[in-house]
């Protein structure tokens, strides 16, 4: 038997083993078998399509799309591969690509009347048409939704922007050496973000679809957002188009050779191949742009579209690749492997993954996909990781107070607030059936929210916000008025301090609601005590936080 026959036999054996694993639900084992087979036969479209199916079943949509694309490159008439590409891109909210894939899948079917189609092809036709209709409807909703993006801000009065208000305070903060201020966070965050945006806007597209501009815009934009998400804003209706141009046509992806359309496994393979063939200079750029592109995609899905499913997919992919690289290249210098593998950068991405996961819990309930137990585990892991790596005498933190807040203090504070949310939700869930346990959960919620509040500088809006939520936990716990009133004064003081920077922040609406609740509660207590309806021993929960509808 020839070597060619031996290879063919090995490929068929591996494919059969992969198929058996897939059928049995052992999807990771199936992927390994298909991968071994692909290493022997890289021109086999079926292997890529089968591995795509396993990735789809595992909800690894990036890798599923990548494999399906490769399958249709090898065999453009491969019906199932086009359908898998359509499903994967739909799950990633890439509806324009899903529409194209569904149409190509339909084109591969025989051009005859429906009555003459085989039962299998008739089933495919119905499935593909339904998928196409769903993708077209979703794309229409997506386009209309982008036109009312909540991050699109008017710059008619720049003095209202938090970063500009913070910059106005900096001379006095520097003169008095006041370290406890959120100005140290938002100012450098804005400067990095703005530098990236200005570089992005300088991009010029040429008629031949080439471009010239500035490399590094994506790094500056993502660095700014990693410092503080509140710095993100769009100062024009065409901001997203400019971002897409920078990402797709300029130097960010084209020159780096990044693997943004694949998934984690694809990126791992490409990173190892690139490193082996071209060295660290090339691999470092490709890895950085891949991770930063995934991060931005997740951030836009989380913030602009509130899609936890896609956001956690992309944040999770970036995080998995980063953690893999940290382990694999543990002994490689920062100059070679790049800043993205530093603990602070990885922690920043982990912080955003936690945020998106928590959004999933809030939007979809404590279900099988997003659970309170998992949110709690992620938050506790964050607290431990930050505490275990707390900086001591690090010069980088001394020179940049904002860096210290952004990558040490704030991530742990968000983890504290997540633990507060988890305990509050558990308390609400069992209040009617197990009041004693509910009270314990409310107590834990109050403690975690207070720890979160105390972590932020007193002039940060989140210092006030989490004080208010801790107050609510005590209110639900029915603390007597005499015990809960002392919490109101710190909130009043925090409110005044945070307005200096955050009066017109993107969270203004939410903050105003909590301010009104606080005012209404205080008025109710004062009126009730004067009229002798209440005493200082009255449970605070009898005093309303909201005006009746």
C-alpha positions as CSV (number, residue, x, y, z in Angstrom):
1,X,0.0,0.0,0.0
2,X,1.3,3.5,-0.9
3,X,1.9,6.3,1.5
4,X,-1.0,8.1,-0.1
5,X,-3.3,5.1,0.6
6,X,-2.1,5.0,4.1
7,X,-2.8,8.7,4.6
8,X,-6.3,8.3,3.1
9,X,-7.0,5.3,5.4
10,X,-5.9,7.3,8.5
11,X,-8.0,10.2,7.5
12,X,-11.1,8.1,7.1
13,X,-10.5,6.4,10.4
14,X,-10.0,9.7,12.2
15,X,-13.1,11.1,10.6
16,X,-15.2,8.1,11.6
17,X,-14.0,8.4,15.2
18,X,-14.8,12.1,15.1
19,X,-18.3,11.4,13.8
20,X,-18.9,8.8,16.5
21,X,-17.8,11.2,19.2
22,X,-20.0,13.9,17.8
23,X,-23.0,11.6,17.8
24,X,-22.3,10.6,21.4
25,X,-22.1,14.2,22.4
26,X,-18.4,14.1,23.2
27,X,-17.8,17.3,21.2
28,X,-14.3,18.2,22.4
29,X,-13.1,14.7,21.5
30,X,-14.7,15.0,18.1
31,X,-13.0,18.3,17.4
32,X,-9.6,16.7,18.3
33,X,-10.2,13.8,15.9
34,X,-11.2,16.1,13.1
35,X,-8.2,18.3,13.7
36,X,-5.9,15.3,13.5
37,X,-7.5,14.4,10.2
38,X,-7.1,17.9,8.9
39,X,-3.4,17.9,9.7
40,X,-3.2,14.9,7.3
41,X,-5.5,16.3,4.6
42,X,-5.9,20.0,4.6
43,X,-7.9,20.0,1.4
44,X,-10.8,17.9,2.7
45,X,-13.9,20.2,3.0
46,X,-15.9,17.5,4.9
47,X,-13.5,17.5,7.8
48,X,-13.8,21.3,8.2
49,X,-17.5,21.2,7.9
50,X,-17.8,18.4,10.5
51,X,-15.5,20.3,12.9
52,X,-17.7,23.3,12.3
53,X,-20.8,21.3,13.3
54,X,-19.1,20.3,16.6
55,X,-18.1,23.9,17.3
56,X,-21.7,24.9,16.6
57,X,-23.0,22.4,19.1
58,X,-20.6,23.8,21.7
59,X,-21.7,27.4,20.8
60,X,-18.1,28.2,19.7
61,X,-19.5,30.3,16.9
62,X,-16.2,32.0,15.9
63,X,-14.5,28.7,15.3
64,X,-17.6,27.3,13.7
65,X,-17.7,30.1,11.2
66,X,-14.0,29.9,10.5
67,X,-14.2,26.2,9.7
68,X,-17.3,26.6,7.6
69,X,-15.6,29.3,5.5
70,X,-12.7,27.1,4.9
71,X,-15.0,24.3,3.8
72,X,-16.8,26.4,1.2
73,X,-13.4,27.8,-0.1
74,X,-12.4,24.2,-0.8
75,X,-15.9,23.2,-2.1
76,X,-18.1,26.2,-3.1
77,X,-21.0,23.8,-3.8
78,X,-21.0,22.3,-0.3
79,X,-24.6,22.8,0.9
80,X,-24.2,21.9,4.6
81,X,-21.1,24.0,5.0
82,X,-22.9,27.1,3.7
83,X,-25.8,26.4,6.1
84,X,-23.4,26.0,9.0
85,X,-21.7,29.3,8.1
86,X,-25.1,30.9,8.0
87,X,-26.0,29.6,11.4
88,X,-22.7,30.6,13.0
89,X,-22.7,34.1,11.6
90,X,-26.3,34.6,12.6
91,X,-25.4,33.6,16.2
92,X,-22.6,36.2,16.1
93,X,-25.1,38.9,14.9
94,X,-23.2,39.1,11.5
95,X,-26.6,39.1,9.8
96,X,-25.3,40.5,6.5
97,X,-22.9,37.5,6.2
98,X,-25.6,35.1,7.3
99,X,-27.9,36.4,4.6
100,X,-25.2,35.8,1.9
101,X,-24.5,32.3,3.3
102,X,-28.2,31.3,3.3
103,X,-28.5,32.5,-0.3
104,X,-25.5,30.5,-1.3
105,X,-26.8,27.4,0.5
106,X,-30.1,27.8,-1.5
107,X,-28.2,28.1,-4.7
108,X,-26.5,24.8,-4.2
109,X,-29.9,23.0,-4.3
110,X,-31.2,21.6,-7.6
111,X,-33.0,24.2,-9.7
112,X,-36.2,22.3,-10.1
113,X,-39.8,22.6,-8.7
114,X,-40.3,21.8,-5.1
115,X,-42.4,18.8,-5.9
116,X,-39.5,17.2,-7.7
117,X,-37.0,17.8,-4.9
118,X,-35.9,14.8,-2.9
119,X,-37.3,14.8,0.7
120,X,-33.9,15.7,2.0
121,X,-33.5,18.7,-0.4
122,X,-37.0,19.8,0.2
123,X,-36.3,19.8,4.0
124,X,-33.1,21.8,3.3
125,X,-34.9,24.3,1.1
126,X,-37.5,25.0,3.8
127,X,-34.9,25.3,6.5
128,X,-32.7,27.6,4.4
129,X,-35.6,29.9,3.5
130,X,-36.7,30.2,7.1
131,X,-33.1,30.9,8.1
132,X,-32.8,33.6,5.4
133,X,-36.0,35.2,6.5
134,X,-34.9,35.3,10.1
135,X,-31.5,36.8,9.1
136,X,-33.1,39.5,7.0
137,X,-35.5,40.4,9.7
138,X,-32.7,40.6,12.3
139,X,-30.5,42.6,9.9
140,X,-33.3,45.2,9.5
141,X,-33.7,45.5,13.2
142,X,-30.0,45.8,13.7
143,X,-29.7,48.6,11.1
144,X,-32.6,50.6,12.6
145,X,-31.2,50.1,16.1
146,X,-27.8,51.5,15.2
147,X,-29.3,54.8,14.2
148,X,-30.3,55.4,17.8
149,X,-27.1,54.4,19.5
150,X,-27.1,55.4,23.1
151,X,-23.3,56.2,22.9
152,X,-23.9,58.9,20.2
153,X,-23.4,62.2,22.0
154,X,-23.6,65.8,21.1
155,X,-20.5,67.8,21.5
156,X,-22.3,71.2,21.4
157,X,-21.2,71.8,25.0
158,X,-17.9,70.0,25.6
159,X,-17.7,71.4,29.1
160,X,-20.4,69.0,30.2
161,X,-18.3,65.9,29.2
162,X,-16.9,64.2,32.3
163,X,-13.4,64.0,31.0
164,X,-13.3,67.8,30.3
165,X,-14.8,68.5,33.8
166,X,-12.1,66.2,35.2
167,X,-9.3,67.9,33.3
168,X,-10.4,71.3,34.7
169,X,-9.9,69.9,38.2
170,X,-6.4,68.4,37.5
171,X,-4.3,71.5,38.3
172,X,-5.8,71.7,41.8
173,X,-5.6,67.9,42.4
174,X,-1.9,68.0,41.4
175,X,-1.2,71.1,43.5
176,X,-2.8,69.5,46.6
177,X,-1.5,66.0,45.7
178,X,-5.1,64.7,46.2
179,X,-5.0,61.1,45.1
180,X,-8.6,60.1,45.9
181,X,-10.4,61.3,42.8
182,X,-11.9,59.6,39.7
183,X,-10.3,62.4,37.6
184,X,-7.1,60.4,37.7
185,X,-9.0,57.6,35.9
186,X,-11.1,59.4,33.4
187,X,-8.5,61.9,32.1
188,X,-5.9,59.4,30.9
189,X,-8.6,57.1,29.7
190,X,-10.0,59.9,27.6
191,X,-6.6,60.9,26.3
192,X,-5.8,57.4,25.0
193,X,-9.3,56.9,23.6
194,X,-9.2,60.3,21.9
195,X,-5.8,59.7,20.4
196,X,-7.1,56.5,18.9
197,X,-10.2,58.1,17.5
198,X,-8.2,61.0,15.9
199,X,-5.9,58.5,14.3
200,X,-9.0,56.6,13.1
201,X,-10.5,59.7,11.6
202,X,-7.3,60.5,9.7
203,X,-7.7,57.3,7.7
204,X,-8.1,57.9,4.0
205,X,-9.6,55.2,1.7
206,X,-8.3,55.2,-1.9
207,X,-10.3,54.2,-5.0
208,X,-8.4,50.9,-5.4
209,X,-9.6,49.9,-1.9
210,X,-6.2,50.5,-0.3
211,X,-5.8,53.0,2.5
212,X,-3.3,55.1,4.3
213,X,-3.5,56.3,7.9
214,X,-2.1,55.6,11.3
215,X,-1.3,52.2,12.7
216,X,-2.1,51.9,16.4
217,X,-5.6,53.5,16.5
218,X,-7.2,50.2,17.7
219,X,-4.6,49.9,20.6
220,X,-5.3,53.4,21.8
221,X,-9.1,53.1,21.6
222,X,-9.1,49.7,23.5
223,X,-6.6,51.0,26.0
224,X,-8.8,53.9,26.8
225,X,-11.9,51.8,27.2
226,X,-10.0,49.2,29.4
227,X,-9.1,52.1,31.7
228,X,-12.8,53.2,32.0
229,X,-15.7,52.2,29.8
230,X,-17.4,55.5,30.5
231,X,-14.9,57.3,28.2
232,X,-16.5,55.6,25.1
233,X,-18.6,57.9,23.0
234,X,-19.4,58.5,19.3
235,X,-19.1,62.1,18.3
236,X,-20.8,61.6,14.9
237,X,-23.3,59.3,13.2
238,X,-20.6,57.8,11.0
239,X,-18.3,56.8,13.9
240,X,-19.0,53.1,13.5
241,X,-18.3,53.3,9.8
242,X,-15.0,55.0,10.5
243,X,-14.1,52.3,13.0
244,X,-14.9,49.5,10.6
245,X,-12.7,51.2,7.9
246,X,-9.8,51.5,10.3
247,X,-10.2,47.9,11.4
248,X,-10.8,46.3,8.0
249,X,-9.0,48.4,5.4
250,X,-6.1,50.2,7.1
251,X,-3.1,48.7,8.8
252,X,-4.8,47.1,11.8
253,X,-5.8,43.8,10.3
254,X,-4.3,43.9,6.8
255,X,-0.8,44.7,7.9
256,X,-0.8,42.6,11.1
257,X,-2.2,39.5,9.5
258,X,-4.6,39.0,12.5
259,X,-7.0,36.1,12.6
260,X,-10.1,38.0,13.7
261,X,-12.6,35.9,11.7
262,X,-11.5,32.7,13.3
263,X,-12.0,31.4,16.8
264,X,-9.7,30.5,19.6
265,X,-8.5,27.2,18.3
266,X,-7.8,28.7,14.9
267,X,-5.9,31.6,16.5
268,X,-3.8,29.3,18.5
269,X,-2.8,27.3,15.5
270,X,-2.0,30.4,13.5
271,X,-0.1,32.0,16.3
272,X,2.2,28.9,16.6
273,X,2.7,28.8,12.9
274,X,3.4,32.5,12.6
275,X,5.8,32.4,15.5
276,X,7.7,29.4,14.0
277,X,7.8,30.8,10.5
278,X,8.2,34.6,11.0
279,X,9.2,35.2,14.6
280,X,7.9,37.3,17.5
281,X,7.7,40.7,15.6
282,X,5.0,39.4,13.3
283,X,3.3,37.1,15.8
284,X,3.1,39.8,18.5
285,X,1.2,42.2,16.1
286,X,-1.2,39.6,14.9
287,X,-2.0,38.4,18.4
288,X,-2.6,41.9,19.7
289,X,-4.9,42.9,16.9
290,X,-6.8,39.7,17.1
291,X,-7.4,40.1,20.9
292,X,-8.2,43.8,20.6
293,X,-10.6,43.3,17.7
294,X,-12.5,40.6,19.6
295,X,-12.6,42.9,22.6
296,X,-14.0,45.8,20.7
297,X,-16.6,43.6,19.0
298,X,-17.7,42.3,22.4
299,X,-17.7,45.8,23.9
300,X,-20.0,47.2,21.1
301,X,-22.3,44.2,21.4
302,X,-22.5,44.7,25.2
303,X,-23.0,48.4,25.2
304,X,-24.7,49.4,22.0
305,X,-26.9,46.3,21.5
306,X,-27.0,44.8,25.0
307,X,-26.4,41.4,23.6
308,X,-24.8,39.3,26.4
309,X,-24.6,36.1,24.2
310,X,-22.3,37.7,21.6
311,X,-20.4,39.8,24.1
312,X,-19.5,36.9,26.3
313,X,-18.5,34.9,23.2
314,X,-16.0,37.5,22.1
315,X,-14.8,38.5,25.5
316,X,-14.5,34.8,26.4
317,X,-12.5,34.1,23.2
318,X,-10.1,36.9,23.9
319,X,-9.7,35.8,27.5
320,X,-9.1,32.2,26.6
321,X,-6.4,33.1,24.0
322,X,-4.7,35.4,26.5
323,X,-4.7,32.9,29.3
324,X,-3.4,30.2,26.9
325,X,-0.6,32.6,25.8
326,X,0.3,33.5,29.4
327,X,0.9,29.8,30.1
328,X,2.5,28.8,26.9
329,X,4.9,31.8,26.8
330,X,5.4,32.3,30.5
331,X,9.1,32.7,30.2
332,X,9.1,35.0,27.1
333,X,9.8,38.6,27.8
334,X,7.2,41.4,27.5
335,X,9.1,43.0,24.7
336,X,8.6,39.9,22.6
337,X,5.2,38.6,23.5
338,X,3.6,42.1,24.0
339,X,1.6,44.0,26.6
340,X,-1.6,42.0,26.0
341,X,-0.3,39.1,28.1
342,X,0.5,41.3,31.1
343,X,-1.7,40.5,34.2
344,X,-3.3,43.9,34.2
345,X,-4.4,43.7,30.5
346,X,-5.8,40.2,31.1
347,X,-7.5,41.4,34.2
348,X,-9.1,44.2,32.2
349,X,-10.6,41.8,29.7
350,X,-11.7,39.5,32.6
351,X,-13.5,42.5,34.2
352,X,-15.4,43.1,31.0
353,X,-16.3,39.4,30.7
354,X,-17.7,39.5,34.2
355,X,-19.7,42.6,33.3
356,X,-21.2,41.0,30.2
357,X,-22.0,37.8,32.0
358,X,-23.8,39.8,34.7
359,X,-25.8,41.5,32.0
360,X,-26.8,38.1,30.8
361,X,-28.0,37.1,34.3
362,X,-30.0,40.4,34.5
363,X,-31.6,40.1,31.1
364,X,-32.2,36.3,31.0
365,X,-32.7,35.4,34.6
366,X,-31.0,32.8,36.7
367,X,-31.2,30.2,34.0
368,X,-29.1,27.4,32.5
369,X,-26.9,29.7,30.4
370,X,-26.4,32.6,32.8
371,X,-26.6,31.7,36.5
372,X,-26.1,33.5,39.8
373,X,-23.7,30.7,40.9
374,X,-21.5,31.2,37.9
375,X,-21.5,35.0,38.4
376,X,-20.6,34.5,42.0
377,X,-17.7,32.2,41.1
378,X,-16.4,34.6,38.5
379,X,-16.5,37.5,41.0
380,X,-14.8,35.6,43.8
381,X,-12.1,34.5,41.4
382,X,-11.6,38.2,40.4
383,X,-11.3,39.3,44.0
384,X,-8.8,36.5,44.7
385,X,-6.7,37.3,41.7
386,X,-6.5,41.0,42.4
387,X,-5.7,40.5,46.1
388,X,-3.0,37.9,45.3
389,X,-1.3,40.3,42.9
390,X,-1.8,43.5,44.8
391,X,1.0,45.9,43.8
392,X,3.6,46.9,46.3
393,X,5.9,49.7,45.4
394,X,5.5,49.3,41.7
395,X,6.8,52.4,40.0
396,X,4.3,52.2,37.1
397,X,1.4,52.6,39.6
398,X,3.2,55.5,41.4
399,X,3.6,57.4,38.2
400,X,0.1,56.7,36.9
401,X,-2.5,56.8,39.7
402,X,-5.2,56.2,37.1
403,X,-3.6,52.9,36.0
404,X,-3.7,51.8,39.6
405,X,-7.4,52.6,39.9
406,X,-8.3,51.2,36.4
407,X,-6.5,47.9,36.7
408,X,-6.4,47.1,40.4
409,X,-9.0,49.0,42.4
410,X,-11.9,49.2,40.0
411,X,-11.9,45.5,38.8
412,X,-12.1,44.3,42.5
413,X,-14.8,46.9,43.2
414,X,-16.9,45.6,40.3
415,X,-16.4,42.1,41.6
416,X,-17.6,43.3,45.0
417,X,-20.7,44.8,43.4
418,X,-21.4,41.6,41.5
419,X,-21.4,39.7,44.8
420,X,-23.7,42.3,46.2
421,X,-26.1,41.7,43.2
422,X,-25.9,37.9,43.6
423,X,-26.9,38.1,47.3
424,X,-29.6,40.6,46.6
425,X,-31.2,38.5,44.0
426,X,-31.1,35.4,46.2
427,X,-32.7,37.4,49.0
428,X,-35.5,38.5,46.7
429,X,-36.1,35.0,45.5
430,X,-36.6,33.4,48.9
431,X,-38.1,36.3,50.8
432,X,-41.6,34.9,50.6
433,X,-40.7,31.3,51.4
434,X,-37.7,31.6,53.8
435,X,-37.6,35.1,55.4
436,X,-34.8,34.2,57.7
437,X,-32.5,33.1,54.9
438,X,-33.5,36.2,52.9
439,X,-32.4,38.4,55.7
440,X,-29.0,36.8,55.7
441,X,-28.7,37.4,52.0
442,X,-29.7,41.0,52.4
443,X,-27.1,41.5,55.0
444,X,-24.4,40.0,52.8
445,X,-25.6,42.2,49.9
446,X,-25.3,45.3,52.0
447,X,-21.8,44.3,53.1
448,X,-20.6,43.7,49.5
449,X,-22.2,46.8,48.1
450,X,-20.5,48.9,50.9
451,X,-17.2,47.4,50.1
452,X,-17.7,48.3,46.4
453,X,-18.7,51.8,47.3
454,X,-15.7,52.3,49.6
455,X,-13.4,51.1,46.8
456,X,-14.2,54.0,44.5
457,X,-13.0,57.6,45.0
458,X,-15.6,59.6,46.8
459,X,-16.2,61.8,43.7
460,X,-16.9,58.8,41.4
461,X,-20.6,58.3,40.6
462,X,-20.3,54.6,41.5
463,X,-19.3,55.5,45.0
464,X,-22.7,57.2,45.4
465,X,-24.5,54.5,43.4
466,X,-23.3,51.5,45.5
467,X,-23.9,53.4,48.7
468,X,-27.5,53.7,47.6
469,X,-27.8,50.0,46.7
470,X,-26.4,49.1,50.1
471,X,-29.0,51.3,51.6
472,X,-31.7,49.5,49.7
473,X,-30.4,46.1,51.0
474,X,-30.8,47.5,54.6
475,X,-34.2,48.8,53.7
476,X,-35.3,45.4,52.4
477,X,-33.9,44.0,55.6
478,X,-36.3,46.3,57.5
479,X,-33.6,48.0,59.6
480,X,-35.2,50.4,62.0
481,X,-35.2,54.1,60.9
482,X,-32.7,55.0,63.6
483,X,-30.1,52.6,62.0
484,X,-30.7,53.5,58.4
485,X,-30.8,57.3,58.7
486,X,-27.0,57.5,59.3
487,X,-26.5,56.0,55.8
488,X,-28.3,58.9,54.2
489,X,-25.7,61.6,55.2
490,X,-22.8,59.9,53.4
491,X,-24.9,59.5,50.3
492,X,-25.8,63.2,50.3
493,X,-22.1,64.1,50.6
494,X,-21.1,61.7,47.9
495,X,-23.8,63.1,45.6
496,X,-22.4,66.6,45.9
497,X,-18.8,65.4,45.3
498,X,-19.6,63.3,42.2
499,X,-21.5,66.0,40.5
500,X,-18.3,68.0,39.9
501,X,-17.3,65.4,37.3
502,X,-20.2,63.1,36.6
503,X,-23.3,65.4,36.6
504,X,-23.8,64.8,32.9
505,X,-22.5,61.3,32.5
506,X,-24.1,58.6,30.4
507,X,-25.5,57.2,33.6
508,X,-27.2,60.4,34.5
509,X,-30.8,59.0,34.1
510,X,-30.1,56.1,36.4
511,X,-28.4,58.2,39.0
512,X,-31.3,60.8,39.0
513,X,-33.8,58.0,39.7
514,X,-31.8,56.9,42.7
515,X,-31.5,60.5,43.9
516,X,-35.2,61.0,43.7
517,X,-35.8,57.8,45.7
518,X,-33.4,59.0,48.4
519,X,-35.2,62.4,48.5
520,X,-38.6,60.7,48.7
521,X,-37.5,58.4,51.5
522,X,-36.1,61.3,53.5
523,X,-39.2,63.3,53.1
524,X,-41.3,60.3,54.1
525,X,-39.3,59.8,57.2
526,X,-39.4,63.5,58.2
527,X,-43.1,63.7,57.6
528,X,-43.8,60.5,59.4
529,X,-41.8,61.4,62.5
530,X,-43.3,64.9,62.7
531,X,-46.9,63.4,62.5
532,X,-45.9,60.6,64.9
533,X,-46.9,58.0,62.3
534,X,-43.3,56.6,62.7
535,X,-40.9,56.4,65.5
536,X,-37.1,55.8,65.3
537,X,-37.8,52.1,65.9
538,X,-40.2,51.8,62.9
539,X,-38.9,49.4,60.3
540,X,-37.5,51.5,57.4
541,X,-39.2,49.2,54.9
542,X,-42.5,50.8,55.9
543,X,-41.3,54.1,54.4
544,X,-41.7,54.1,50.6
545,X,-38.8,54.6,48.2
546,X,-41.1,55.4,45.2
547,X,-44.0,57.7,44.7
548,X,-47.2,55.7,43.9
549,X,-48.0,55.3,40.2
